[in-house]
Amino acid sequence: MPDPHQILLSSKVIAVVGASPNPDRPSNWISKYLIAQGYTVIPVNPGQDELFGLKCYPDVESIDSEIDIVNIFRRSDQVVPIVKSALKNKSLKLVWMQDNVYNEDAAKMVREAGIPVVMNDCIYRVHRQIK
């Protein structure tokens, strides 16, 4: 299975599920960090039309472009439907569940699709360590 850190460094498009307009939320400032690092961020939040000056999508399935990484900022019990939706995007290279997000059923689905998965880790913290 490919190394998630190498995928992170070589990727260009990250869908952020649970992106928030609240600047105090990690999904907000981590999305802004990823944008500043040159990634194309696609915010996913059904309650928003736009975030960070970008079109916001209600769910991953609604995204009509390629996605390299799906970065999940949602409760662990909400991850399975997100992963099912993400796996429909044939360009998907990595599923990343943020700190305190852990779902073994979802991870198994991702691995069975031949895609690496990261659980309970922060994409911001890892990116800063490996860039």
C-alpha positions as CSV (number, residue, x, y, z in Angstrom):
1,M,0.0,0.0,0.0
2,P,1.4,3.5,-0.8
3,D,2.8,5.6,2.0
4,P,0.2,8.1,3.2
5,H,2.9,10.8,3.8
6,Q,4.1,10.5,0.2
7,I,0.5,10.8,-1.0
8,L,0.0,13.9,1.1
9,L,3.1,15.5,-0.4
10,S,2.3,14.6,-4.0
11,S,-1.5,15.4,-3.8
12,K,-3.1,18.6,-5.1
13,V,-6.8,18.4,-4.2
14,I,-8.2,17.8,-0.7
15,A,-11.9,17.6,0.2
16,V,-12.4,18.8,3.8
17,V,-15.5,17.1,5.2
18,G,-16.9,19.1,8.1
19,A,-15.2,22.4,7.0
20,S,-16.5,25.1,9.3
21,P,-16.9,28.9,9.0
22,N,-15.9,29.2,12.6
23,P,-12.3,30.4,12.8
24,D,-11.9,28.6,16.2
25,R,-12.6,25.2,14.7
26,P,-9.6,23.1,13.5
27,S,-11.4,22.4,10.2
28,N,-11.4,26.1,9.5
29,W,-7.8,27.0,10.2
30,I,-6.4,23.7,8.9
31,S,-8.3,24.3,5.6
32,K,-6.7,27.8,5.4
33,Y,-3.3,26.3,6.1
34,L,-3.7,23.7,3.3
35,I,-4.8,26.5,0.9
36,A,-1.7,28.5,1.9
37,Q,0.5,25.4,1.2
38,G,-0.8,25.3,-2.4
39,Y,-3.5,22.6,-2.1
40,T,-6.9,23.0,-3.8
41,V,-9.3,22.6,-0.9
42,I,-12.9,21.6,-1.6
43,P,-15.0,22.4,1.5
44,V,-17.8,20.0,2.4
45,N,-20.6,21.2,4.7
46,P,-24.3,20.9,3.9
47,G,-25.0,24.1,5.9
48,Q,-22.8,26.4,3.8
49,D,-22.8,27.6,0.2
50,E,-19.3,29.0,0.3
51,L,-16.3,28.8,2.6
52,F,-12.9,30.4,2.3
53,G,-14.1,32.1,-0.9
54,L,-14.7,28.6,-2.4
55,K,-17.9,26.8,-3.4
56,C,-18.9,24.5,-0.6
57,Y,-20.5,21.1,-1.3
58,P,-23.2,19.4,0.7
59,D,-21.4,16.0,0.5
60,V,-18.5,14.3,-1.2
61,E,-20.7,12.7,-3.8
62,S,-21.7,16.2,-5.1
63,I,-18.1,17.1,-6.0
64,D,-17.8,16.8,-9.7
65,S,-14.0,16.9,-10.0
66,E,-11.1,14.7,-9.0
67,I,-10.2,14.4,-5.3
68,D,-6.8,13.1,-4.1
69,I,-7.5,13.1,-0.4
70,V,-10.7,13.2,1.7
71,N,-9.9,14.8,5.1
72,I,-12.7,14.0,7.6
73,F,-13.5,16.3,10.5
74,R,-16.7,14.5,11.7
75,R,-17.6,12.3,14.6
76,S,-16.4,8.7,14.3
77,D,-19.9,7.4,14.1
78,Q,-20.6,9.5,11.0
79,V,-17.6,8.3,9.0
80,V,-19.0,5.2,7.2
81,P,-21.4,7.1,4.9
82,I,-18.7,9.7,4.1
83,V,-16.3,6.9,3.1
84,K,-18.9,5.2,1.0
85,S,-19.5,8.4,-0.8
86,A,-15.8,9.2,-1.2
87,L,-15.0,5.8,-2.7
88,K,-17.3,6.6,-5.6
89,N,-14.7,9.2,-6.7
90,K,-12.3,7.1,-8.8
91,S,-9.3,9.5,-8.4
92,L,-9.3,9.1,-4.6
93,K,-5.8,8.3,-3.3
94,L,-6.1,8.6,0.5
95,V,-8.7,8.9,3.3
96,W,-7.6,10.9,6.3
97,M,-9.5,10.9,9.6
98,Q,-8.5,13.8,11.9
99,D,-7.6,13.6,15.6
100,N,-10.1,11.6,17.6
101,V,-11.8,10.3,14.5
102,Y,-11.5,6.5,14.3
103,N,-13.8,4.0,12.6
104,E,-12.5,0.6,11.8
105,D,-15.5,-0.4,9.6
106,A,-14.8,2.6,7.4
107,A,-11.1,1.9,7.4
108,K,-11.7,-1.7,6.3
109,M,-13.8,-0.4,3.3
110,V,-11.1,2.0,2.3
111,R,-8.4,-0.7,2.5
112,E,-10.5,-3.2,0.6
113,A,-10.7,-0.6,-2.2
114,G,-6.9,-0.6,-2.2
115,I,-6.6,2.9,-0.8
116,P,-4.6,3.8,2.3
117,V,-6.3,5.3,5.3
118,V,-5.1,7.4,8.3
119,M,-7.1,7.5,11.5
120,N,-6.8,9.7,14.6
121,D,-4.1,11.9,13.2
122,C,-3.8,15.6,12.2
123,I,-3.1,16.4,8.6
124,Y,-1.7,19.8,9.6
125,R,0.7,18.4,12.2
126,V,1.9,15.7,9.9
127,H,2.3,18.0,6.9
128,R,4.4,20.4,9.0
129,Q,6.6,17.5,10.1
130,I,7.3,16.1,6.6
131,K,7.3,19.1,4.2
